[in-house]
Amino acid sequence: MKERIQKLLSRAGYGSRREIERLVEAGEILVNGRRAEVGQAIDERDQVTLRGQRLYLESRLHATPRVLMYNKPAGEVCTMSDTEGRATVFDSLPDIRAGRWIMVGRLDINTDGLLLFTTDGELANKLMHPSSEVEREYACRVLGQVDNEMLIRLQEGVELEDGKANFLRIKDAGGEGANHWYHVVLAEGRNREVRRLWESQGVKVSRLIRIRYGNIELPRYLRTGHHKELEVRELRKLYGLVNMTFDDGSDFKPAARPSQQRAGSNAAARPAPPPRPRSGSARTTGRPTRER
């Protein structure tokens, strides 16, 4: 069945839908030798090239999707590369044979914690889209006096420069002195939203850690700057969270390709490249205990 080009290439792991649209508009994608158009319907049998390189959609679409959790340290930026030469969250990720890691959401440079990366662009799109209302949970160290009235306002909603916002839940996580820890939950991912909500009440976030995205929690053992690949059972739960079906590609059989040999040759046609191997590891030494 044919799908819009930006959806199919995103599902194959070549970028988000918006990124694919930009590549199409820039003329960097060809379909069957002709310049692609945004919204064009294609399927895995079409010959698609990106910047002159043939895309083997059939094997990519049926390969087992991969998802990594990464414990981002403060100081790293959420970009592929940085003009100022700062470390990026992609520097520590394992290499991929084809395609690339797609980041699910962002964290600002001063925020630590959980980031998800996947090879499935459609999964990334679903997890980030506001309509999915996927929860994000953060541990916040707040500097300043916080009272019950403030907590009520933050849950009922306050006006920010980009519209009304609120925490779904706030839990006291302890602390002494001027700094106090809270766990807060959002169902969206606006820029610096957690910090801006607290700042609207005249207090400041002195440390911020994302500890959960949807049903994926940051493990206590996963040190900052390290990653861990999700197992099949975790993948099934994550896909189910956004009403998608996890397909491990086990039933996939590549279609025979036309022979490139001369007429009369008995040589078999070359099969499609095999699915990418699954790899990726994380060192699992301890990390300081924190409230959950």
N, C-alpha and C positions, 0 to 999 in steps of 0.2 A: 504494500500500500504506500502510495506517495505521501510525503509530508513536506511542509515548507522547509526550504533549504536551511534557514537559520535554526529550526528546531532539530532537524536530523543531524546536522553537523555538531550542534551543541550536545546532543545525546551521544554522539560518537566521541566527545571529549576534546573537540578542537577549540573550545572557548564558550563563553556565555552567548546567549542569543544576540545581545546587543553587540558583542565583539564580532560575531559572524556577520551581522548586518553591516557593520563598518567595513569589514573586509570585502563584502560584496559591492558596496557602494564605491569602494576604492578600485574596483576592477581587478582584485587580486585572486578571485575565484572564477574558474571556468567550468562549465558543465557541458560535456560532450563537445569540447572544442570551442564553445561560444561563451561570451561573457555572461555570468550569472546575474539574475535580478532578485532583489529582495522579495521574499514571498513566493519565489518560484517553487513549484512542486517537483520533487525528485525522489528517487528511491535508491537503495544500495547498489542497484545494477548500473546506475549511471556512472559515467567516467567523470570524476570530479578532480580538479587539480587546484592546489593552493600554492601560489607563488611558484608555479612551475613544477611542483611535486605532486605526483599521483597519490590520492587518498584511497586507501583500501577500506572502504566503508563496511563491506560485508564482514570482514574479520573483526574490525573495531567494534561494530554494533553488537556482535555476538560474543565478544570477549567478556570475561568476568569483570564487572565494575570494581573499582578499588576506592576506598576511603581511608584517609589518614586523620588521626587526631594529632595536633601539634601543640605543645606548651610554649607559647610565645613569651619571650622575655621583653621587658620594657627596653626601649632603645632600638628595636627592630621595626622597620617600616613595612607596610603591607602592599608592596609593589614588586614587580618582576625585577626591576633595576632602579637605582637611585642616582640622580645627577650629582648629589652631594657625596656619593661614595659611602653612604651609611649601609650597615648590614640590613638585609631584607629577610623576610620570613621564608623565602624560597631557597636561601643559601644552604639550609640544613636538610632539605628534602631529598629523598632518594631519586636517582635518575629514572626516567621512563624511556622505553625503547622508541615509542612513537607517541605523538600527541603531547599533552602537558597536564600538569596539575591545575585544577580550577579551584580557586579559593572561595569558600562559602562565607560571605560577609567579610567584615574588616574589624580591626582593633586599632585605635590610635597609637601613636608611637610610645606614649607613656603608660599604656595598659598592658598588663600581663594576661596569660591564661589561654583558654581553649580556642583554637582555630581548627576548622575542618577543611580538608582538601579532598577532591574527588576527581576521577577521570570521567564521570558521567555529568555532562553539562545540564541535562534535564533535571537530574536530582538536585544539583546546585541551584538551579532556577526555582524549583519548588520550595526548597528549604529557605530561600531568601525572600520569596514573594510575600508581600504583606497579607494577601488573602489566605495564606497557609497558617498564619498566626502561630508560628513556631516560637516557643518560649526560649528566652535567653536569661540565664541567672548569673548574677555578679555578686562577688564579695566586695564591699565598699568600706574603706576606712575613712570616716568622716571627721573633719576637724571643725569644731564649733558646737554650740549648744543646740540640741535637738529635743523638741517636746512633742507630746501627743498630738497637738493641733497641727503641727507641721507634718507629721506622718499621715494624718487624715487627709490633709490637702494634697499631698503627693500621690495618694491613692485615688482620690476623687478626680484629680486632674488639674493642671495649671497651664496657663498659656505661655508657650515659648514662641520664638520668632518665626518658627515654621509650623505653628499650629498647636492645638491642645495635646498634652501628653500626660501619662500617668504610669505609676508602677502598679502591676497587678497585685503584688504582695510584697510586704516588707517584714523581715524577721530580724529581731535583735540578736546579734551574734557575739555580744560581749565586748570587753575592753575597759581600760582604765585611763584616767586623766582626760586630757583634751580630745584625744582621738577615741572613737568608738566604732566598732564594726557592725555592719548591717548586711544582710543578704536581700537583694532586690530582684524582682522578676519582671521582665518586659515581654511583649509579644510582637515586637518590631525592632528594627535596627537602624534608626536614624543616627546621623552623625553626632557623636559625643552626647547622646541623649541622657545617659545616666548622670554624667557630670553636670550637664545643664539643668537637669531637674533639681538636683541638690543645690546648685548655685542660685536657683530661683528663690530659695528659702534663706539665702544669706549664709550658707555654710559651704565648705569646700571639701572635695574628695582628695585625700592625700595619697591614697593608693586604691587601685581598681584591678580586680582579677575576674575574668570570666571563668566560671566553674561548671557551666552546663550550657549545652546548645541542644534544644529538643530533648530527646531521651538519651543523649550521650553526655556522660559526666566526665570531668577531668580526673583521672586517677591520681591518688595521693603519691604513688610511686613514680609518676612520670615527671622527670626533672625538666626545668626550663631549658629550651633549646633542643629538646628531644621529641621524637615522634613515635607513634605506634599505629600499626595498621589494624583496622577493624576486622574482626572475624565474621564468618558467614552469618552466625546467629545475630550478631550486632547489626549487620547490614540489613537483614530481613526486617528487624524492628525499625531501623531508620527509614527504610523505604516505606514501610507500612504507616509511619507517622504522617507522611504526605500522600497517602493513598496511591502509592506506586507498588508494583510487583517486582521483587528482586529476581533477576534472571542470571543464573551463574554460567549460562552458555553451554551447559553440559549436553544439550540436545542438538547443538549446532553442527551441521555438516556442510562444508563449503560447496557451493555449486561448481560444476565443472566449467573451466574456462576454455574458450576456443583455442585449438592448437595453433601455435606460432610456427610450427614446422612446415617445410615444403610438402606439397601434395605427394602422397605415397610414403611419407615417413611414418614409422611405427612408434615414434617417441610420443609419450603422453604429454598432455598440456600441463604447464606448470601450475600447481595449486596456489591458492591465495596464501599469503603469509600467515603463519599460525598466530593465535592470540598471544598477547604479551604475557611474559611470565609474571607471576605474582611475587613481589619481593618487598623489602622494607622492614626495618627493625628499629627497636628503640632500646637504649640502655635503661635499665630499670633499677637504679640505685635510689635510696630514700630521699624524701623531700620533707621540709618542716611540716608538722601537723598544723592544720587549720580547721576552723569550724566549718561544718557543711550545712 
